[in-house]
Amino acid sequence: MLRTLLIAVVAVAAVSIPTAATGSSSAIALTGVVGPGFNISLKNADGTGVNHLEVGTYDVTVTDNSIEHNFHLQGPGVDQKTDVEGMGTVTWTVTITDGTYTFICDAHPTQMKGSFTAGNVPPPPPPPPPPPPAKKLSGKVTTRTISLKTGSGSKVKTLTAGKVKLTVSDTAKTQNFHLKGPGVNKKTGVAARSKATWTLTLKPGKYTYRSDKSRKLHGSFTVKAAG
Ligand SMILES: [Cu+2]
């Protein structure tokens, strides 16, 4: 009876040991070295530099050869480092996921650095779109009329907030062109004929243009927020 029990215990132990061994050996080994000198590296088991890894578990064995440098591995879900003042060898078991990882010496981060990608690297964010060019407008005042038109010649009723380049033609010696609205208050002289070019930033709200000498000469338009 006791003999049977003993055999059973041995049998269970024999089965469980290989299971544990298989579990730990699934991690892939990488080797990191920092120092001596201003050298830092992270290599695959075959000695090549790590450029890209599959997603998974890795055993990173780091040898820190210097009291001036350290090895700092950082990226999605990973932040492991040795002491700058310390030396020695350490093994980190890390889970590498999609993204970009860096390894640097924290004391010399611009001179001693490296990086690799893993899994499906998220694409870099697209560059911001360039600001739209200034919209061209033309204003005109005569002795009897005032107008504000777009580049294509239609009357300005609504605009999108942003930059405009307004060319004003003041052909009347008795009138002027006066534009007023959020952040803008520009006018030509009443007594002179003149041409003016104003680069303006229009903000959401209502703008009016008029002659300061005649109530009949006026107009308005609305500016809406961009996007
Ligand atoms: Cu360093």
Residues whose N, C-alpha, C, O or C-beta is under 5 A from the ligand:
A	BS01	CU	E68 H69 N70 C105 A107 H108 M112
